Amino acid sequence: MALSDNSRGALLMAISMAGFTFNDTLTKSIIGELSVGQVMFIRGAMTTLLVYVVARRLGALDHIRNILQPLIMTRIVFEIVAAIAFLSALGQVPLANASAILQSLPLAVTLGAALFLGEPVGWRRWTAICVGFLGVLVIIKPGPEGFTIASLYVVISVITAAGRDLVTRKIDAKISSLTVTLFTAASISVAGLLLTPIYGGWQPVSGKALATLAVASVFLFAGYQAVIMAMRTGDISFIAPFRYTSLLWAVLLGFAFFDEVPDRYMFIGAVIVIGSGLYTFYREHKRKAALAADIKPSSPA
């Protein structure tokens, strides 16, 4: 049975979240051995090679002039900043905590759509957005005893990732998702190479670290490709809640690989953030349903 656009988009979103979380887990395991710049360069180069091979075999490579469009270049800038911020935090923040903060991304996307794209947002969704961001504050525990600069890095990655997702929705659908993924990965790799001297220069790379990044690049490729396809398939209000599956993976993998046990603040904050996000999606669905009912032609008497 063929899947509907919404079902296909939801499945792609769930796959992308699993890919990103497994990538984060593998990267976190070697982040103490290599600098942020090295990780971006090596993993980005491997991902670029993988995407290029797949795209070439599928005949999905667009002309370079399509990639130089302002929207795609803006998306790449957002992606680079998000990668730098998140990798800077990954070695210092428990995996589940970082993932819980990232769950506010759909709220940030809704906020950005209202502020920059003119999307109508009623008082209920504004309230949900504010409550959701309060949940983020619960997770990062602002104050001398709980707050760390690494938590702020995760928040920055949320803001820039929201910008990336908003821009993705505006990119011409005729441009191949694989092409967007290819140039995003290549740009991150180049940025990592340029940043390596700033992060202390090149460090020796062990065979284990190289193999770990190779596997991580496969998961990253899957995450990149699936999330771009998901954001361009179906109704975003139906698809976006499936982002929350990443928190389940993060809790399980954080415990299995790093013996991380989330504290009560993480759970409380995550419930607030996810609850606010789900309510926001519910209100968005109702708004679109009401609009569809208004424009539907009246049936014959």
N, C-alpha and C positions, 0 to 999 in steps of 0.2 A: 504494500500500500504506500502510495507516494505521500511524503510529508508535506504539510502546508508550509507556507513561508514562515509563519510564526514558530512552528515546531522545529523546522530546520534551523532557524536563527537561534532558538533556545538551546538546541543541541550543540551548535557551533560555539555559543557562549560558554556552555559548561565545559566543552573540550578545551577552549582557550584558557579558562581559569585553572584547569588541571595542569595544562602545559606550563603556564606561568609559575604555578606554585611548586611544581617539581623542579623547574629551572631555578627558582629562588632557593630551594633547599640545597641543591647541588652547589650553587654559587656560594651560599653561606658557608658551606663546609670547607671552602678553600680561600675565603675572603681574607683571612688572617695571613695567608702565605703570599698573596699577590695584592698589588694596589688596585684601587678602583679603575684607574686608567688602563692597567694591563688586562683586567677582567673585561672591560668594555672592548678593548682592541682585539684580544684573542677570541673571545666568544663571538663578537660581532663579525670578525673575519670568517670564522667557521660557518656562522649562520648565513652570511652573504654567499659563500661558496655553495652551500646546500640549496639556498633559494634559487641561485642562478642556474644550477644544474636542472632543478625541477622545472623552473620557468622555461628554460630553453627547450627541454624535451616536450613540454606541453605547448610550445609556440605561443607563450603568454607574455613575451617581452614587448613592451610598447616602445615607441621611439623616445629618445632622450628628451626631446622638446616637451613631451607630455609631463615629464617629471619636474621640469623647471617651472611649472605653474606655481604661482604664489601660494595657493592653498596647500599643495604638497610640501613645499619648502617650509611653510609655517608648521605643518604637522611634524616634520622631521625635527625642527627646533624644539618643539614641545616634548617630543619623544626623547631627545638627547638630555634635556634638563631633568626630565622625570627619571631617566636611567641613572644619571649622576647622583641625584638626591636619594633615590632608593638604595643604590649600592652603598652609598656613604652610611646609610642607617643600618643596613642588613647585618653587619658584623656586631652591632651593639644592641639591637632590639630583638627580643624573642620573636620568632617567626609568626606565631599566632597574634601577637600584639600588632606587628606591622600589617598583617592581613586584616585585622579588625579595623584599623584606621583606614585602610584602603576601601573598606566597605562603604565609606562615605562618598565614594566616587560618583555613584548615581545621583546623590543629592547635589554634589558640586556641578554635575552636568546639567541638572534641572535649573540650578541657580544661574549658571552661565548662559543657558538658553534664554532665560528670562531677561538677563541684563544685556546680553550682546546680540541675541537673535530676535528679540521682541516677542518671544513666546509668552502668551498670557498665563500667568500663575496667580491663582486665587489665594485668599488669606489662609485657607486650610493647608495648602502646600507650602506656603511661606512658613507657617507654624511648624510643619513637619521638618522643613529644612533646618530651622533654628534648633529644634529639639535634637535632630540628628547630630548637629555640630556640637551640642552640649554633650552628647554621648562620646564624641571624639575626645573632648576635654576629660571625661571620666577615664578613658583609656590611657591618656598620656599623663594624667595626674599632675596638672600644673602646680608648681610649688617647689621649694628647695629640696624636698625629700623624694619627689616622684619624677619631676620633669627632667628630661635629658635633651640635649641638642639633636640627638639622633631621632627622637620623636618628631621634632620640627622638620627634619629632612623628609620624613614620611608624609607629613602634611603638605610640604612643597611638591612632592611627587604626585599627590592627589590632585592638587590645583593644576599642575601642568598636564597630567593625564586627562583631566576633564577638558582642557583646551584641545588636546589631541583628538579626543572623541567627537567634540563638536565640529572640528574642522573636517574629520573623516566623513561625517554625514553630508558635507557640502561638496566633496570631491566628485567629479564627473564619474558616473557609474560605468562609462565606457572604458575607463582606465583600469587595467587589470589589477586585482588585489595583490597578485604575486609581484608585480612591478613596484607597487607601493612598498610592499614588504622588503623587496630587494634593496631599494635605495635607502630605506629607513635603517636596515641593518648595516649597510655599507657606511652610512653617515655616522652611526654610532661607533663603528670600528675606527674610523678616521679621527673622530673626536677623542676616543680613548687614547689613541697614539699621541695626539697633541697634548693630552692631559698627563701622560705618564711622567714627564720630567717634573711637573708641579707636585705630583704625589710621591716624590722621592726617587724617581728614576727607575730603570728596569731592574727587576729582581730575577734571580734564577728561577726557571719554571721546571718543576719536577714532572716526571712522566705521569704520575698520579693526577696532578693538577691539570695537566693537558688533557688527559682522558676524561676527567670530570667535566671540564669545560666543553669537550666535544659532545658528550651526552647532553649537557645543559643546552647547547646550541640547538640540538634536535628538538628539545622541548620548547625552547624559545621560538623556533621557527613555527612549530605547531600553534603556539599561543598567538604569535603575530598574525599568521594567516587566518586562523579561526576567528579572532576578534574583529579583524577588518571585514571579513565576510559576514559575521553576525551583525555588525553595525550597519551593514548595507542590505540586510535581509529582514523583511517582516516589520512588525510594529515594535519600536524601541521600548514602549511601556510594557510589552509582554516579555521581551527578550532580556532587558536589563536586570531584572531580579535574579536571573541565573548567575550573575556575578557572585552572589553570596555563597555559592558552592565552594569558592576558593578558601573560605574560612574553615570549612570542615577538613579540607586537605591540609591546611596550615597547622591546625591543632594536632592532627594525627601525625604528620611528618615531623613537626617540631618535637613531639614527645618521642617518636621512634628514633630520630637521628641525633637530637641534642638534649634529650631528657628535660625538655622545657615543659613545665606545668603552668598553664595560664592562671593568673590570680583572679580574685573575684571582681576587681575593677575592669579587667579585660572582658569578662563575661557580661557584667552589667552594661558596660559601654557598648559592647557588640549588640546586645539585645535592643538597646535604645536606637542605635544607628540603623540596624536592619529593620526594626519595626517602623521607624520613620521612613525609610526607603520604600518599604512595601506599601505603606499608606500613600506615599507620593505616587507610586505607580498606579495604585487603585484609583486615586483621584484623576490622574491623567487618563486612565482608561474610561472613566465615567464622562470626562469632558469630551473626549473624542466620540464616544457613543452618542452623546447628546447632539454634537455637531452633525454627525451622520444622520440622525433622526430628523434634524431641522431641514437638511437639504434633500432628503429622500422624497421623490415625487409622491404626491398623494395617490392612494389607490382609488380605482373607480368606485363610485357609490353603488 
